[in-house]
Amino acid sequence: MATPWFRLNKWRTGWVPVRFQGWLLMVLYFAVLIYDGVTLAQHSQPLTDMLLPFGMHFILLTALVSIVCYFTAEKSVELLP
């Protein structure tokens, strides 16, 4: 990959999108989370029936996005500022 999609943030605790591919990934991530929340809320009568499926979707989707961010981010050789 020639140009990184993400760079480390100011405090080096996560990534910030710097290219349109990174921004597109973030928009899709939030769109899928909102879609999951809305569709699960419509099909679940009590709220507690929705929490486990939404929580699992959230964890899996966040893990997937984190893996993509890790592999498409700039590599920093500096460990501490």
N, C-alpha and C positions, 0 to 999 in steps of 0.2 A: 504494500500500500504506500503510495507516494506521499500523499498529504493526509495527516491525521484528521479524523472527524471530531475528536475531543482533545482537550488539554486539561491538565491538572488545575484545579481551582486554586485560589490564593492561599488557602490553608492546607493544601495537598490532602484533602479528605474525600475528594470525589472528582468528577469530571464535568467540564462545561463544554457544550457543543460549539464548534468553531466553523464548521462547514455545513452546507445545506443537508447533507446526509445525516449528520448528527441531529440537526433540528428536526428533520423529518422523523427520525427514530423517536425523539421525545414526543412529538405531536401524536404519532401512532400509539405510543405507550399510554399516554393519558386518554386518548380516544377509546382504546380498548378497555381501560379501567372504567371509564364512565359508562360505556356500553354494557360491560359486565354488571356493574352496579344497578343500572336501570332494568336490564332484563331479569336479573335475579330478583330484584325487588318486586317486579310485576308477577313473577311466578311463585313466590314464596309468601304464604299467608302470614305466619308470625315472623318477626324480624330475626329471631334466633335461628330459624331455618336457613337464612341467607348468609349468616356470618361465616360458617365453615367453608362453603363453596367459594365465596368471594375472597376469603383469606387465602385459600389455596391458589386461586387464580392470581392474586396479588403477589404471593411469594414466588410462584413459578415465573410470572412475567417479569418481575423485578430481577430475579436471578438471570434470566435470559438477556435482559437489557444490560445488566452489569457485565456479563461475559462479552457482549458485543462492544461495550465501552472499553473494556480492558484491552481487547485485541485491536481496536481501531484508534486508541489514544496515543498521543505522543509518548515516547519513552523518556523518562527522566533519569539521568545518571546521578543527580544530586539527591541524597537521602534527607539531609536536614538543611534548612536555609542558613 
